[in-house]
């Protein structure tokens, strides 16, 4: 590194780029523990997939006078969670790992639980709890990464922002159902 500019000289950059090219985007200066990051990303992937399934069930099971609007929210959240799962899986591959989509592993790896809920209020409540779990998990992951993997950290911050929006929307919906459907 040149002390003056803070950048490696061009010759060093070019030579380093030729080493271990089979690792794709992971260069010699990647300082995070790749195995640990991939494990955390697979846990997040499982969490997102469990949330997709729970939201989908809630979409189909929503009943009552307010069901149509709430079901539409469940479906929108399910689709956004699926998008998060896709981002996580792609990053796992980019880091040289394998995304774990095995159904048998989802419940064990997921941070959030799959709780069906029996009423519209229960469904909203369970989805809100899961979003709060995801928010805390993503914040923990961002703190863990620090400056060691800015790409993953930025991706997680984007997902976190959507999870916070989901939690806010669900909290608003829950206010409409203080006691029963």
SEFI-739218 format. One record per residue: residue number from 1; residue in three letters; chain; x, y, z of N, C-alpha, C, CB in turn. Coordinates in steps of 0.1 Angstrom, whole numbers. Glycine has a CB too. Layout:
# residues N
     n   res   chain     nxx     nyy     nzz    caxx    cayy    cazz     cxx     cyy     czz    cbxx    cbyy    cbzz
   NUM   Ala       A       X       Y       Z       X       Y       Z       X       Y       Z       X       Y       Z
...
This chain:
# residues 181
     n   res   chain     nxx     nyy     nzz    caxx    cayy    cazz     cxx     cyy     czz    cbxx    cbyy    cbzz
     1   Unk       A       8     -12       0       0       0       0       9      12       0      -9       0      12
     2   Unk       A       5      22      -8      12      35      -8       7      43       4       9      42     -21
     3   Unk       A      16      47      13      12      55      24       5      68      20      24      58      33
     4   Unk       A      10      73       9       5      86       5     -10      86       1      13      91      -7
     5   Unk       A     -14      76      -8     -27      75     -13     -36      66      -5     -27      71     -27
     6   Unk       A     -31      57       2     -39      47       9     -43      35       0     -51      53      15
     7   Unk       A     -38      35     -12     -42      25     -22     -29      16     -25     -47      30     -35
     8   Unk       A     -31       4     -28     -20      -5     -32     -15       0     -46     -24     -20     -33
     9   Unk       A      -3      -2     -49       2       2     -62      -4      -7     -73      17       2     -63
    10   Unk       A      -5      -2     -85     -12      -9     -96      -6     -22     -98     -11       0    -108
    11   Unk       A       8     -23     -98      14     -36    -101      10     -46     -90      30     -34    -101
    12   Unk       A      10     -42     -78       6     -52     -67      -9     -56     -69       8     -45     -53
    13   Unk       A     -18     -46     -72     -32     -49     -74     -33     -60     -85     -39     -36     -78
    14   Unk       A     -26     -58     -96     -27     -67    -107     -22     -81    -104     -20     -61    -119
    15   Unk       A     -11     -81     -97      -5     -94     -93     -14    -102     -83       9     -92     -87
    16   Unk       A     -19     -94     -74     -28    -101     -64     -41    -106     -70     -32     -91     -53
    17   Unk       A     -46     -98     -80     -58    -102     -87     -57    -116     -95     -63     -91     -97
    18   Unk       A     -45    -119     -99     -42    -131    -106     -41    -143     -97     -29    -130    -114
    19   Unk       A     -40    -141     -84     -38    -152     -75     -52    -157     -71     -30    -148     -62
    20   Unk       A     -54    -170     -70     -66    -177     -65     -78    -171     -73     -68    -174     -50
    21   Unk       A     -77    -170     -86     -89    -165     -93    -101    -173     -93     -85    -163    -108
    22   Unk       A    -100    -186     -89    -112    -195     -88    -121    -190     -76    -107    -209     -86
    23   Unk       A    -116    -181     -68    -124    -176     -57    -133    -165     -61    -115    -172     -45
    24   Unk       A    -132    -161     -73    -141    -151     -78    -140    -137     -71    -156    -155     -77
    25   Unk       A    -151    -133     -65    -151    -120     -58    -143    -119     -45    -165    -116     -56
    26   Unk       A    -140    -131     -40    -133    -131     -27    -118    -130     -30    -136    -144     -19
    27   Unk       A    -113    -118     -26     -99    -115     -29     -91    -117     -16     -97    -100     -34
    28   Unk       A     -77    -115     -17     -68    -118      -6     -71    -108       6     -54    -116     -11
    29   Unk       A     -77     -97       3     -79     -87      14     -92     -89      20     -78     -73       8
    30   Unk       A    -100     -99      17    -113    -102      24    -109    -106      38    -121    -113      16
    31   Unk       A    -113     -99      48    -108    -101      62    -118    -108      71    -104     -89      68
    32   Unk       A    -131    -110      66    -141    -117      75    -138    -132      75    -155    -114      70
    33   Unk       A    -143    -139      85    -142    -153      86    -153    -159      77    -144    -159     101
    34   Unk       A    -149    -163      65    -158    -167      54    -168    -178      59    -151    -171      42
    35   Unk       A    -162    -188      65    -171    -199      70    -181    -194      80    -162    -210      76
    36   Unk       A    -178    -185      89    -187    -180      98    -198    -171      91    -180    -172     109
    37   Unk       A    -193    -163      82    -203    -155      75    -213    -163      67    -195    -145      65
    38   Unk       A    -208    -174      60    -217    -182      52    -227    -189      61    -208    -193      44
    39   Unk       A    -222    -194      73    -231    -200      83    -242    -190      87    -223    -205      95
    40   Unk       A    -238    -178      90    -248    -168      94    -258    -165      83    -241    -155      99
    41   Unk       A    -253    -164      71    -261    -161      60    -271    -173      57    -253    -159      47
    42   Unk       A    -266    -185      59    -275    -197      58    -286    -197      69    -267    -210      58
    43   Unk       A    -283    -192      81    -293    -191      91    -303    -180      87    -286    -187     105
    44   Unk       A    -298    -169      82    -307    -158      77    -316    -163      66    -299    -146      73
    45   Unk       A    -310    -171      57    -317    -177      46    -329    -186      51    -308    -185      37
    46   Unk       A    -326    -194      61    -336    -203      67    -347    -194      73    -330    -212      77
    47   Unk       A    -343    -184      80    -353    -175      86    -362    -169      76    -345    -164      94
    48   Unk       A    -356    -164      65    -364    -158      55    -374    -168      48    -356    -152      44
    49   Unk       A    -369    -180      46    -378    -191      40    -389    -195      49    -369    -203      36
    50   Unk       A    -386    -196      62    -397    -199      72    -407    -187      72    -391    -201      86
    51   Unk       A    -402    -175      71    -412    -164      71    -420    -164      58    -404    -151      72
    52   Unk       A    -414    -167      47    -422    -168      34    -433    -178      36    -412    -173      22
    53   Unk       A    -430    -190      42    -440    -200      43    -451    -196      53    -434    -213      48
    54   Unk       A    -447    -190      64    -457    -185      74    -466    -174      68    -450    -180      87
    55   Unk       A    -460    -164      62    -468    -154      55    -477    -160      45    -459    -143      49
    56   Unk       A    -473    -169      37    -481    -175      27    -493    -182      33    -473    -185      18
    57   Unk       A    -491    -190      44    -502    -197      50    -512    -186      55    -496    -205      62
    58   Unk       A    -507    -176      61    -515    -165      67    -523    -159      56    -507    -155      74
    59   Unk       A    -517    -157      44    -524    -151      32    -536    -160      29    -515    -150      20
    60   Unk       A    -535    -173      29    -545    -182      25    -555    -184      36    -540    -195      20
    61   Unk       A    -551    -183      48    -560    -186      60    -567    -174      66    -552    -192      70
    62   Unk       A    -564    -162      61    -570    -150      66    -585    -150      64    -564    -137      59
    63   Unk       A    -592    -148      75    -607    -148      74    -612    -136      83    -613    -161      80
    64   Unk       A    -624    -132      79    -631    -121      87    -633    -108      79    -622    -118      99
    65   Unk       A    -639     -99      85    -643     -87      78    -631     -79      73    -651     -78      87
    66   Unk       A    -619     -80      79    -607     -72      75    -597     -81      68    -600     -66      87
    67   Unk       A    -601     -93      64    -592    -103      59    -586     -99      45    -600    -116      57
    68   Unk       A    -594     -93      37    -588     -89      23    -576     -80      24    -599     -83      15
    69   Unk       A    -577     -69      32    -566     -60      33    -554     -66      40    -571     -47      40
    70   Unk       A    -557     -73      50    -546     -79      58    -539     -90      50    -551     -85      71
    71   Unk       A    -547     -98      43    -542    -109      34    -533    -103      24    -553    -117      28
    72   Unk       A    -537     -92      18    -528     -85       8    -515     -81      14    -535     -73       2
    73   Unk       A    -515     -77      26    -502     -73      33    -494     -86      35    -505     -66      47
    74   Unk       A    -500     -97      39    -493    -109      41    -486    -114      28    -502    -120      46
    75   Unk       A    -493    -113      17    -488    -117       4    -476    -108       0    -499    -117      -6
    76   Unk       A    -478     -95       2    -467     -86      -1    -454     -89       7    -471     -71       1
    77   Unk       A    -456     -91      20    -445     -94      28    -438    -107      24    -449     -95      43
    78   Unk       A    -447    -117      21    -441    -130      17    -432    -129       5    -453    -140      14
    79   Unk       A    -437    -121      -5    -429    -119     -17    -416    -111     -14    -437    -111     -27
    80   Unk       A    -416    -102      -5    -404     -94      -2    -394    -103       6    -408     -82       7
    81   Unk       A    -400    -112      15    -391    -121      22    -384    -131      12    -399    -129      32
    82   Unk       A    -392    -135       2    -386    -144      -9    -374    -137     -16    -397    -149     -19
    83   Unk       A    -376    -124     -19    -366    -116     -25    -353    -115     -16    -371    -102     -28
    84   Unk       A    -356    -114      -3    -344    -114       7    -337    -128       6    -349    -111      21
    85   Unk       A    -345    -138       6    -339    -152       5    -330    -153      -8    -350    -163       5
    86   Unk       A    -335    -148     -19    -327    -148     -31    -314    -140     -29    -335    -142     -43
    87   Unk       A    -314    -128     -23    -302    -120     -21    -292    -128     -12    -306    -107     -15
    88   Unk       A    -297    -134      -2    -289    -141       7    -282    -153       0    -296    -146      20
    89   Unk       A    -290    -161      -7    -285    -173     -14    -274    -169     -24    -296    -180     -21
    90   Unk       A    -277    -158     -32    -267    -153     -41    -254    -149     -35    -273    -141     -49
    91   Unk       A    -255    -142     -23    -243    -138     -16    -235    -150     -11    -246    -128      -5
    92   Unk       A    -242    -160      -6    -236    -172      -1    -227    -179     -12    -246    -183       4
    93   Unk       A    -233    -180     -24    -226    -185     -35    -214    -176     -39    -235    -187     -48
    94   Unk       A    -216    -163     -39    -205    -154     -42    -193    -156     -33    -210    -139     -42
    95   Unk       A    -196    -159     -20    -186    -161     -10    -180    -175     -11    -191    -159       4
    96   Unk       A    -184    -183     -20    -179    -197     -22    -186    -207     -14    -165    -197     -18
    97   Unk       A    -198    -204      -9    -205    -214      -1    -217    -220      -9    -210    -207      12
    98   Unk       A    -225    -227      -2    -237    -234      -8    -249    -230       0    -235    -249      -9
    99   Unk       A    -259    -224      -6    -271    -220       2    -278    -233       6    -280    -211      -6
   100   Unk       A    -283    -234      18    -290    -246      23    -305    -244      22    -286    -248      38
   101   Unk       A    -311    -250      12    -325    -249      10    -332    -262      15    -328    -247      -4
   102   Unk       A    -325    -271      22    -330    -284      26    -342    -281      36    -320    -293      32
   103   Unk       A    -354    -286      32    -366    -284      41    -363    -289      55    -378    -291      35
   104   Unk       A    -356    -300      56    -353    -306      70    -345    -297      79    -347    -320      68
   105   Unk       A    -338    -288      73    -329    -279      81    -335    -265      84    -316    -277      73
   106   Unk       A    -346    -262      77    -351    -249      79    -355    -245      93    -364    -247      70
   107   Unk       A    -363    -253      99    -368    -250     113    -357    -249     123    -378    -261     118
   108   Unk       A    -347    -258     122    -335    -257     131    -326    -245     129    -327    -270     130
   109   Unk       A    -325    -241     117    -315    -230     114    -322    -216     115    -310    -231     100
   110   Unk       A    -335    -216     114    -342    -203     114    -342    -197     128    -357    -205     109
   111   Unk       A    -340    -184     128    -341    -176     140    -356    -175     144    -334    -163     139
   112   Unk       A    -364    -173     135    -379    -171     137    -386    -185     138    -385    -162     127
   113   Unk       A    -397    -185     145    -405    -197     146    -416    -197     135    -411    -199     160
   114   Unk       A    -420    -209     132    -432    -210     123    -444    -213     133    -430    -222     113
   115   Unk       A    -452    -202     135    -464    -203     143    -475    -200     134    -463    -194     156
   116   Unk       A    -485    -209     133    -496    -207     124    -505    -196     127    -504    -220     123
   117   Unk       A    -509    -195     140    -519    -185     144    -533    -190     141    -516    -171     137
   118   Unk       A    -542    -187     150    -556    -192     148    -566    -182     144    -561    -199     161
   119   Unk       A    -563    -169     146    -571    -158     142    -563    -148     135    -578    -152     155
   120   Unk       A    -570    -139     128    -563    -129     121    -553    -121     130    -573    -119     114
   121   Unk       A    -558    -118     142    -550    -111     152    -537    -119     156    -558    -107     164
   122   Unk       A    -539    -132     158    -528    -141     161    -518    -141     150    -533    -155     164
   123   Unk       A    -523    -142     138    -514    -142     126    -505    -129     125    -522    -144     113
   124   Unk       A    -512    -118     127    -505    -105     126    -494    -105     138    -514     -93     128
   125   Unk       A    -498    -109     149    -490    -109     161    -477    -118     159    -497    -114     174
   126   Unk       A    -480    -130     154    -468    -139     151    -459    -134     141    -474    -153     147
   127   Unk       A    -465    -128     130    -456    -122     120    -448    -110     125    -465    -118     108
   128   Unk       A    -454    -103     134    -447     -91     140    -436     -97     149    -457     -83     148
   129   Unk       A    -438    -107     157    -428    -113     165    -416    -118     156    -433    -125     174
   130   Unk       A    -419    -124     146    -409    -129     136    -401    -118     130    -415    -138     125
   131   Unk       A    -407    -107     127    -400     -95     121    -391     -90     132    -410     -85     116
   132   Unk       A    -395     -89     144    -387     -84     155    -375     -93     157    -395     -82     168
   133   Unk       A    -376    -106     156    -365    -115     157    -355    -112     146    -370    -130     157
   134   Unk       A    -361    -111     133    -352    -108     122    -345     -95     123    -361    -108     109
   135   Unk       A    -351     -85     128    -345     -72     130    -333     -73     139    -355     -62     136
   136   Unk       A    -335     -80     151    -323     -82     160    -312     -90     154    -328     -88     173
   137   Unk       A    -316    -101     147    -306    -109     140    -298    -102     130    -313    -121     134
   138   Unk       A    -304     -94     122    -297     -86     112    -288     -76     118    -307     -80     102
   139   Unk       A    -293     -69     128    -284     -59     135    -272     -66     141    -292     -52     146
   140   Unk       A    -274     -78     147    -263     -85     152    -253     -89     141    -267     -98     160
   141   Unk       A    -258     -93     130    -249     -97     119    -241     -85     114    -257    -103     108
   142   Unk       A    -248     -74     112    -241     -62     108    -230     -58     117    -251     -50     106
   143   Unk       A    -233     -58     130    -222     -55     140    -211     -65     140    -228     -55     155
   144   Unk       A    -214     -78     138    -204     -88     137    -194     -86     125    -210    -102     135
   145   Unk       A    -200     -82     114    -192     -80     102    -183     -67     103    -201     -79      90
   146   Unk       A    -188     -57     110    -181     -45     110    -176     -40      97    -168     -46     120
   147   Unk       A    -163     -38      95    -158     -33      82    -152     -45      75    -148     -22      84
   148   Unk       A    -153     -57      80    -146     -68      73    -153     -73      60    -146     -80      83
   149   Unk       A    -165     -70      59    -173     -75      46    -183     -64      43    -179     -89      48
   150   Unk       A    -179     -53      37    -189     -42      35    -200     -46      25    -181     -30      30
   151   Unk       A    -197     -55      16    -208     -59       6    -219     -66      13    -202     -67      -5
   152   Unk       A    -215     -76      21    -226     -83      29    -233     -74      39    -219     -95      36
   153   Unk       A    -225     -66      46    -231     -56      55    -241     -47      49    -220     -48      62
   154   Unk       A    -237     -42      37    -247     -33      30    -259     -40      26    -240     -26      18
   155   Unk       A    -258     -52      21    -269     -60      17    -278     -63      29    -265     -74      11
   156   Unk       A    -272     -66      41    -280     -69      53    -287     -57      58    -271     -75      64
   157   Unk       A    -281     -45      57    -287     -32      61    -299     -30      52    -277     -21      60
   158   Unk       A    -298     -33      39    -310     -31      31    -321     -40      35    -306     -33      16
   159   Unk       A    -318     -52      37    -329     -62      42    -334     -57      55    -323     -76      43
   160   Unk       A    -326     -53      64    -330     -48      78    -340     -37      76    -318     -44      86
   161   Unk       A    -337     -28      67    -347     -16      65    -361     -21      61    -341      -7      55
   162   Unk       A    -361     -31      53    -374     -37      49    -381     -44      61    -373     -46      37
   163   Unk       A    -373     -51      68    -379     -58      80    -384     -48      90    -368     -67      87
   164   Unk       A    -377     -37      92    -383     -27     101    -396     -21      96    -372     -16     103
   165   Unk       A    -396     -19      82    -409     -14      76    -420     -24      79    -407     -12      61
   166   Unk       A    -417     -37      77    -427     -48      79    -432     -47      93    -421     -62      76
   167   Unk       A    -423     -46     103    -427     -46     117    -436     -34     120    -414     -45     126
   168   Unk       A    -432     -22     114    -440     -10     116    -455     -12     110    -434       2     109
   169   Unk       A    -455     -18      98    -468     -20      92    -477     -30     100    -467     -26      78
   170   Unk       A    -470     -41     105    -478     -51     113    -482     -45     127    -469     -63     115
   171   Unk       A    -474     -37     133    -478     -30     145    -490     -22     143    -466     -22     151
   172   Unk       A    -490     -15     132    -502      -6     129    -514     -15     127    -500       2     116
   173   Unk       A    -513     -27     120    -524     -36     118    -529     -41     131    -520     -47     108
   174   Unk       A    -519     -45     140    -523     -51     153    -532     -41     161    -510     -55     160
   175   Unk       A    -529     -28     160    -537     -18     167    -552     -19     163    -532      -4     164
   176   Unk       A    -555     -23     150    -568     -25     146    -575     -37     151    -569     -25     130
   177   Unk       A    -568     -46     158    -573     -58     164    -570     -59     178    -568     -70     156
   178   Unk       A    -575     -50     187    -570     -50     201    -574     -62     209    -575     -38     208
   179   Unk       A    -586     -69     205    -590     -80     213    -594     -92     204    -602     -76     221
   180   Unk       A    -600     -90     193    -605    -101     185    -607     -96     171    -618    -107     190
   181   Unk       A    -609    -106     162    -611    -103     147    -625     -96     145    -610    -115     139
